[in-house]
Amino acid sequence: MKGKGTRTRLGREDVLAAAERLVMRHGPRALTMRGLADELGAAVTSIYWHVGNREALLDALVERTLADLGEIRPAGRAPAQRVVSVARALRRQLLDHPHLVAMVHERGLTERMFLPAQRALVHEVHEAGLRGVRAADAVRAVQVLVVGHVLVERNRERAPAQHPGEEELWTARAAQGDGALARALAGPLDPEALFTTSVKALVTGLLGPGA
């Protein structure tokens, strides 16, 4: 943390960047004008001058978050590959910015937050030949998979240690003699690999194996 008086110039972007860091570390409720001033080594009056009151600051942070989350560029040669890339990028954004995403949600802007990803998905499902209801269903199915997977990942992170754990529950006998399956289920879960497997299977089913 910078000591007071160490900054010669303080701009609006400096204030917003510091506020974003505080929210990402501690959540929106921990963001106070006094705490932000201490973070920046500035007077509280200077913070008010640049961003207004706390509500105005939160509004500005939400707009900044929406702009950042809008940067999703599909990658890959085929539509299916590009849809998977959008899904993976959206998952990563949601996991990397939990407090900021929660702040957007609390202000009733969740649908707007997802709009850039939806538009990217619409373009790709159109490229794959889907139109109308089928295209809409494909876009929503991918979005729901992403959100559902993120929620499960977050819940697993917060869950207490399990006794007995999977490594104790899964034996070759429990897996009906399939030792490889038992060893896999007893091992640690790789969330990203599982997500990629899931979204690829979904997209193949939605767009067809040749898309």
N, C-alpha and C positions, 0 to 999 in steps of 0.2 A: 504493500500500500504506500502510496506517495504521501509524503508529509505535506502539511498545509504550507502554501507559499511556494512550492516547488514548480508549479505550472505558471507560465507567463501568459499563455493563451488557452482558453477553454472554449471549444466549439460544441454545437449541438450534437454532432456525431460522436464526439468524445463522451458526452453524457449518455447517449443512447447505448453506445458500446459497453460502457461500464455498467449501466443498468441491466443490459442483457447478460453480462457475466454474473452479476449478483443473482438474477433470476435462475440462470442455469445451475448455479451452485446450491441455492437455498430455496427456490420457489418464489412465486409472486408475492406471497404474504410477507416474506422477509424484506421486500423492497421498500425502504423508507427514504424520504428525502435526506434525512440526517445521515443515514448509512451510506447513501450514494455520495453525499458531499465528502464524507470521511474517505470513501474509496478513491475519490478523485483528488483529495487534498485541496478542496475548494470550500468557499462559503455557501451555506444553504441558499442564500439570496441569489447567488450566481446560478444555481441549479434551476430555481424558479424562473429566472430571467430567460434561460435557454429553452426550457421545455414546459413551462407552466406548472400547474399543480400535479399531484400524483395521478389523478385520473387521466389528465392529458398525456402524462408520461407513459402510462400503460397503453393508451390508444396508439401513441407513436411506436411503442414497442411491438404492438400487434401488427401494425402496418409494416414494420421492418421485417417481422417474422414471416408474414404472408409473402412479401417480396422475395425473401431468401428461399422459402419453400417452393416458390414458383419455378425455380431453376431446375427443371428436370428435362434432360435431353436424351431421347431414346438412342440406343446403340444396337447395332447388328444389321445383317443384310436382309433377313426375312421378317415379315410382320410379327410372327410368333416370338422371334428373338428380341425384337424391340419392345413388345409388350412385357416380356419377362424382365427386360432391363428397366422399364418404367416401374414395375412392381418392386424390384429390388431397391431402386433408388428411393422410392416412397417409403418403404420399410426403414431404410437407413436414416432418412430424415426424421421420421417419427421417433425412432429409438434414440437418436442423437440429441433431440430437443424436447424431452418430455415436459419440462416445466413451461417452456414457451408454447408448446402445443396445447397444454392444459389451459393456459391463459387465453389463447385464441378460442378454445371451446367455451370457456366461461363467459366470453363476451358474445357468444352466439354467432361466431363466424366460421364454424367448422366446415360448412358446405363450400364457402368461398375458399377456404384453405385447400380443399381437395380439387377445386376447379381446374388448375393447370394440369395436374396429373390426369384428370378425366379427359381433358381436351387432347392430351397426347395419346391417351388410349383410344379415343374416338378415331383419331387419324389412322392409327394402326389397324383397328378392326375394320375400318372402311377399306384400307389397303388389302386386307385379307378377304374382302368380298362380302362382309356382313353389312346389313342395312336394317333400319327400323328397330323393331323390338328385339331381334336377335343381337344387334349391335349394342343396344342399351343394356341388355342382360349380361353381355360379355363384359362390358365396362364395369358394371356394378359388381359382378361376381369377382373380378380381380381386386377391386377396391375392398370389398368385404373380406376377402382372403387376407389381404395385407393387414387391415385393421385387426381382424380376429387373431392373426398370428402375433402381432405386436402385443395385444392384450394378454395372450397366453404367456409370452416371454416375460412380460412385466410381472405377472402373477407368480411365475416360477421363481423369479429373482427375489420376490418378497416372501415367498413361502418358507415356513420353518423347516428345519432339517427333518427328513422323513425316516421313521424307524418302524419297520424295516425299510431299507431302500430298495431300489430296483435291482441292485446287484445281489441282494439276498433273496428277493422274490422270484427272480427268473433263473430257473434251472432247466437243464435239458428235458427233464420230466415234465415240468410245467409247460414247456414249449412243444409238447407232444413229440419228443424225440428229436427235434430240430435244434441241434447244438449250436449251429451258427447263428440262428435267430436268437436263442437264449443269450449268447455272448453279446450280440449286438444290443439287445434290449437292456442288458445289465450294464452296458458301458455308458459313458457320458453322452448326453444329447448335444449334437452340434446344431444349434438353432438355424444358422444361416444355410447349412447344407440341406436341412429338412425343409426350410422355406423354399429354397430353389427347386427341390424335388417336387414339392406340392404345387408351386405356381406353374412349373413346366407341364405337369400332368393336367392341371386345370386348363391351361392355354391350349394344349393339344386337343383336349376334348371340345373346347369352344370353337377353335378355328380350324381344326382338322390337322392331320399329321403332315400335310404338305405345305402348310402356311408358313 
